[in-house]
Amino acid sequence: MGELWVTMLPAAIAIAVSPTGIIEMILVLLSARARLNAAVFFVSVMVSVFLLPLLGASILRAWVKSGTAATAPSAVTAWLLIGLGVLLIVSAVVALVRPATTTPPAVFGRIAGMGPGAVFLLSLTVVWFNPINALILLTVGSQAASMNVPIATLLLSLAAFTLLASAPFAAVVVVLEWGGERATAALERFRRWLVDHYRVIMAVILGLLGLMFLAQGVASLPG
């Protein structure tokens, strides 16, 4: 279980510090139907973070049982980690060299008028429709499958993983619910700061995570 958490911890951090998700959560809480929209967004993200690793584990286990696997599951997962690490590092470089823009994504301006259905679709962009987050979560699941972790241990670990990955979203809800106007103003300033420095923040996060996953993958290669 300890070895599994070596992979799970950076993955949970990757989801937790996703600037786009936090910005969207703040905007949802400032929307017209804040309480209902926030509940939909938060629960959807938590369920997605829990389910995607299970999907990754199921895919690897089914592939191995089918007899089509030419290499050991541990080697497959090691190469997945290496590939993910390289992808994240490349994405970090792209984020740095991309021309800076002061115009936030158009969806940010539409969140205030969204209803629960639209907010649910918005929440999917944090996990399912975010290629990097989706790959990270699928890799976590495949890592668990390659270790032959018992299902009860996997479910317990994923529950803790989900709580950690969604902690910043929960913190935003708590601050806005009980912090009053000063907390609202502080989170709005934080949101503006995230938008203004989005490119650099993403480059740093992606670069560090890429190096961690790359190191894990190389260390996991069969000797």
The 8 nearest C-alpha neighbors of each residue, nearest first, counted from 0:
[[1, 3, 2, 4, 148, 152, 156, 153],
 [0, 2, 4, 3, 5, 6, 7, 156],
 [1, 3, 5, 0, 4, 6, 146, 7],
 [4, 2, 0, 5, 1, 6, 7, 143],
 [3, 5, 7, 6, 1, 2, 8, 0],
 [4, 6, 2, 3, 7, 8, 1, 9],
 [7, 5, 4, 3, 8, 9, 139, 10],
 [6, 8, 4, 10, 5, 9, 11, 139],
 [7, 9, 11, 10, 4, 6, 5, 12],
 [10, 8, 12, 11, 7, 13, 6, 208],
 [9, 11, 13, 7, 8, 12, 135, 14],
 [12, 10, 164, 8, 14, 13, 9, 7],
 [11, 13, 15, 9, 10, 14, 16, 164],
 [14, 12, 10, 11, 15, 16, 9, 17],
 [13, 15, 11, 17, 12, 164, 16, 132],
 [14, 16, 164, 12, 13, 17, 165, 167],
 [17, 15, 13, 14, 18, 12, 167, 21],
 [16, 18, 14, 20, 19, 15, 13, 21],
 [19, 17, 21, 20, 16, 22, 193, 197],
 [18, 20, 22, 21, 17, 23, 125, 197],
 [19, 21, 23, 22, 18, 125, 17, 24],
 [20, 22, 24, 18, 23, 19, 25, 168],
 [23, 21, 19, 25, 24, 20, 190, 18],
 [22, 24, 26, 20, 21, 25, 27, 19],
 [25, 23, 21, 27, 26, 22, 20, 28],
 [26, 24, 28, 22, 27, 23, 21, 29],
 [25, 27, 29, 23, 28, 24, 30, 22],
 [28, 26, 30, 24, 29, 25, 37, 23],
 [27, 29, 33, 25, 26, 30, 37, 24],
 [28, 30, 26, 27, 33, 25, 111, 31],
 [29, 31, 111, 27, 33, 28, 32, 26],
 [30, 32, 33, 111, 112, 29, 113, 114],
 [33, 31, 30, 36, 34, 35, 114, 28],
 [32, 34, 28, 30, 36, 31, 35, 37],
 [35, 33, 37, 36, 32, 38, 28, 39],
 [36, 34, 38, 37, 33, 32, 39, 115],
 [35, 37, 115, 39, 33, 38, 34, 32],
 [36, 38, 40, 34, 39, 35, 28, 33],
 [39, 37, 35, 41, 36, 40, 42, 34],
 [40, 38, 36, 37, 42, 41, 43, 119],
 [39, 41, 37, 43, 122, 38, 42, 119],
 [40, 42, 38, 44, 43, 39, 37, 45],
 [43, 41, 45, 39, 44, 40, 38, 46],
 [44, 42, 46, 40, 41, 45, 39, 47],
 [43, 45, 47, 41, 42, 46, 122, 48],
 [46, 44, 42, 48, 47, 43, 161, 41],
 [47, 45, 49, 43, 48, 44, 50, 42],
 [46, 48, 50, 44, 49, 45, 51, 43],
 [47, 49, 45, 46, 50, 51, 161, 44],
 [50, 48, 46, 47, 161, 51, 157, 45],
 [51, 49, 47, 53, 52, 48, 46, 54],
 [50, 52, 54, 53, 136, 137, 48, 49],
 [53, 51, 140, 137, 55, 136, 54, 50],
 [54, 52, 56, 50, 51, 55, 140, 57],
 [53, 55, 51, 57, 52, 56, 58, 50],
 [54, 56, 137, 140, 52, 141, 58, 53],
 [55, 57, 140, 141, 144, 53, 59, 54],
 [58, 56, 54, 60, 55, 59, 61, 53],
 [57, 59, 55, 61, 56, 60, 62, 54],
 [60, 58, 62, 56, 61, 57, 141, 63],
 [61, 59, 57, 63, 62, 58, 64, 56],
 [60, 62, 64, 58, 59, 63, 57, 65],
 [63, 61, 59, 65, 60, 64, 58, 68],
 [62, 64, 60, 68, 65, 61, 66, 59],
 [65, 63, 61, 66, 62, 60, 67, 68],
 [64, 66, 62, 63, 67, 61, 68, 60],
 [65, 67, 64, 68, 63, 62, 69, 61],
 [68, 66, 65, 69, 62, 63, 64, 70],
 [67, 69, 63, 70, 66, 62, 71, 65],
 [70, 68, 67, 71, 66, 63, 72, 75],
 [71, 69, 68, 74, 72, 75, 73, 67],
 [70, 72, 74, 73, 75, 69, 68, 145],
 [73, 71, 145, 75, 74, 76, 70, 63],
 [74, 72, 145, 76, 71, 75, 77, 146],
 [75, 73, 77, 71, 72, 76, 220, 221],
 [76, 74, 72, 78, 73, 77, 79, 71],
 [75, 77, 79, 73, 78, 74, 142, 80],
 [78, 76, 216, 74, 80, 219, 79, 75],
 [77, 79, 81, 75, 80, 76, 82, 216],
 [80, 78, 76, 82, 77, 81, 83, 75],
 [79, 81, 216, 83, 77, 78, 212, 82],
 [82, 80, 213, 216, 78, 84, 79, 83],
 [83, 81, 79, 85, 84, 80, 78, 86],
 [84, 82, 86, 80, 81, 85, 79, 87],
 [83, 85, 209, 213, 212, 81, 87, 82],
 [84, 86, 88, 82, 83, 87, 89, 81],
 [87, 85, 83, 89, 84, 88, 90, 82],
 [86, 88, 209, 90, 84, 205, 89, 85],
 [87, 89, 206, 91, 209, 85, 90, 86],
 [88, 90, 92, 86, 91, 87, 85, 93],
 [91, 89, 87, 93, 88, 92, 86, 94],
 [92, 90, 202, 88, 94, 205, 206, 89],
 [91, 93, 89, 95, 94, 90, 96, 88],
 [92, 94, 90, 96, 95, 91, 97, 89],
 [95, 93, 91, 97, 92, 202, 96, 198],
 [96, 94, 92, 93, 97, 202, 91, 199],
 [97, 95, 93, 94, 98, 92, 99, 91],
 [96, 98, 94, 95, 93, 99, 198, 92],
 [99, 97, 96, 100, 95, 94, 198, 93],
 [98, 100, 97, 101, 198, 96, 95, 94],
 [101, 99, 102, 98, 103, 195, 198, 97],
 [100, 102, 103, 195, 99, 194, 196, 104],
 [101, 103, 100, 104, 105, 194, 195, 99],
 [102, 104, 105, 101, 194, 107, 100, 108],
 [105, 103, 106, 107, 102, 108, 194, 19],
 [104, 106, 107, 108, 103, 109, 102, 110],
 [105, 107, 109, 108, 104, 110, 103, 121],
 [108, 106, 105, 109, 110, 104, 103, 23],
 [107, 109, 106, 105, 110, 111, 104, 103],
 [110, 108, 106, 107, 111, 112, 113, 105],
 [109, 111, 113, 112, 107, 108, 27, 26],
 [112, 110, 30, 109, 113, 31, 29, 27],
 [113, 111, 110, 109, 31, 30, 114, 32],
 [114, 112, 110, 117, 111, 118, 109, 115],
 [113, 115, 117, 116, 118, 112, 36, 32],
 [116, 114, 118, 36, 117, 119, 39, 113],
 [117, 115, 119, 118, 114, 120, 113, 39],
 [116, 118, 120, 119, 114, 115, 113, 121],
 [117, 119, 121, 115, 120, 116, 122, 40],
 [120, 118, 122, 116, 121, 117, 40, 115],
 [121, 119, 117, 123, 118, 122, 116, 124],
 [120, 122, 118, 119, 123, 124, 117, 125],
 [123, 121, 119, 40, 124, 120, 125, 44],
 [122, 124, 127, 120, 125, 121, 126, 128],
 [123, 125, 128, 122, 129, 126, 121, 127],
 [124, 126, 123, 20, 122, 129, 127, 128],
 [125, 127, 129, 133, 132, 124, 123, 128],
 [126, 128, 123, 129, 133, 124, 125, 47],
 [129, 127, 124, 126, 123, 130, 125, 133],
 [128, 130, 126, 124, 132, 127, 131, 125],
 [131, 129, 133, 132, 128, 134, 127, 126],
 [130, 132, 134, 133, 129, 135, 87, 83],
 [133, 131, 135, 134, 129, 126, 130, 136],
 [132, 134, 130, 136, 131, 135, 126, 127],
 [135, 133, 137, 131, 136, 132, 138, 130],
 [134, 136, 132, 138, 133, 137, 131, 10],
 [137, 135, 52, 139, 133, 138, 134, 51],
 [136, 138, 55, 52, 134, 140, 139, 135],
 [139, 137, 141, 135, 140, 136, 134, 142],
 [140, 138, 136, 142, 137, 141, 52, 7],
 [141, 139, 52, 56, 55, 143, 137, 138],
 [140, 142, 56, 144, 138, 55, 143, 139],
 [143, 141, 139, 145, 140, 144, 76, 138],
 [142, 144, 140, 146, 141, 145, 148, 3],
 [143, 145, 56, 141, 147, 146, 142, 60],
 [144, 146, 72, 73, 142, 147, 143, 141],
 [147, 145, 143, 144, 148, 142, 73, 3],
 [148, 146, 144, 145, 149, 143, 150, 142],
 [147, 149, 146, 143, 153, 144, 150, 152],
 [150, 148, 152, 151, 153, 147, 154, 144],
 [149, 151, 153, 152, 154, 148, 155, 147],
 [152, 150, 154, 153, 149, 155, 148, 156],
 [153, 151, 155, 149, 150, 154, 156, 148],
 [152, 154, 150, 156, 151, 155, 157, 148],
 [155, 153, 157, 151, 156, 152, 150, 158],
 [156, 154, 158, 152, 157, 153, 151, 159],
 [155, 157, 153, 159, 158, 154, 152, 160],
 [156, 158, 160, 154, 159, 155, 161, 153],
 [157, 159, 155, 161, 160, 156, 154, 162],
 [160, 158, 162, 156, 157, 161, 163, 155],
 [161, 159, 157, 163, 158, 162, 156, 164],
 [162, 160, 164, 158, 159, 163, 49, 157],
 [161, 163, 159, 165, 160, 164, 166, 158],
 [162, 164, 166, 160, 161, 165, 11, 159],
 [165, 163, 11, 15, 161, 14, 162, 166],
 [164, 166, 162, 168, 163, 167, 15, 161],
 [165, 167, 169, 163, 168, 164, 162, 170],
 [168, 166, 170, 169, 165, 15, 171, 21],
 [169, 167, 171, 165, 170, 166, 21, 172],
 [168, 170, 166, 172, 167, 171, 173, 165],
 [171, 169, 167, 173, 168, 172, 174, 166],
 [170, 172, 174, 168, 169, 173, 175, 167],
 [173, 171, 169, 175, 170, 174, 176, 168],
 [174, 172, 176, 170, 171, 175, 177, 169],
 [175, 173, 178, 171, 172, 176, 177, 170],
 [174, 176, 178, 172, 173, 177, 183, 182],
 [177, 175, 173, 174, 172, 178, 179, 171],
 [176, 178, 174, 175, 179, 173, 182, 172],
 [179, 177, 182, 174, 175, 176, 181, 180],
 [180, 178, 182, 181, 177, 183, 175, 176],
 [179, 181, 183, 182, 184, 178, 175, 185],
 [180, 182, 184, 183, 179, 185, 178, 186],
 [183, 181, 178, 185, 184, 180, 179, 175],
 [182, 184, 180, 186, 181, 185, 175, 187],
 [183, 185, 187, 181, 182, 186, 180, 188],
 [186, 184, 182, 188, 187, 183, 181, 189],
 [187, 185, 189, 183, 188, 184, 190, 182],
 [186, 188, 190, 184, 189, 185, 183, 191],
 [189, 187, 191, 185, 186, 190, 192, 184],
 [188, 190, 186, 192, 187, 191, 193, 185],
 [191, 189, 187, 193, 192, 188, 22, 186],
 [192, 190, 194, 188, 193, 189, 195, 187],
 [191, 193, 189, 195, 190, 194, 196, 188],
 [194, 192, 190, 196, 197, 191, 195, 189],
 [193, 195, 197, 191, 192, 196, 190, 103],
 [196, 194, 192, 193, 197, 191, 101, 198],
 [197, 195, 193, 194, 198, 199, 192, 200],
 [196, 198, 194, 200, 193, 199, 195, 201],
 [199, 197, 201, 200, 196, 94, 202, 95],
 [198, 200, 202, 201, 196, 197, 203, 95],
 [201, 199, 197, 203, 202, 198, 196, 204],
 [200, 202, 204, 198, 199, 203, 205, 197],
 [203, 201, 91, 199, 205, 94, 200, 204],
 [204, 202, 206, 200, 201, 205, 207, 199],
 [205, 203, 201, 207, 206, 202, 208, 200],
 [204, 206, 91, 208, 87, 202, 203, 207],
 [207, 205, 88, 209, 203, 91, 204, 208],
 [208, 206, 210, 209, 204, 205, 203, 211],
 [207, 209, 211, 205, 210, 206, 204, 212],
 [210, 208, 84, 87, 88, 206, 212, 207],
 [209, 211, 213, 207, 208, 212, 84, 214],
 [212, 210, 208, 214, 209, 213, 215, 207],
 [211, 213, 84, 215, 209, 214, 80, 210],
 [212, 214, 84, 81, 210, 216, 215, 211],
 [213, 215, 211, 217, 212, 216, 210, 218],
 [216, 214, 212, 218, 213, 217, 219, 211],
 [215, 217, 77, 80, 81, 219, 213, 218],
 [216, 218, 214, 219, 220, 215, 213, 81],
 [217, 219, 215, 216, 220, 214, 77, 221],
 [220, 218, 216, 77, 217, 215, 221, 73],
 [221, 219, 217, 77, 218, 74, 222, 216],
 [222, 220, 74, 219, 73, 218, 77, 71],
 [221, 220, 219, 218, 74, 217, 73, 77]]
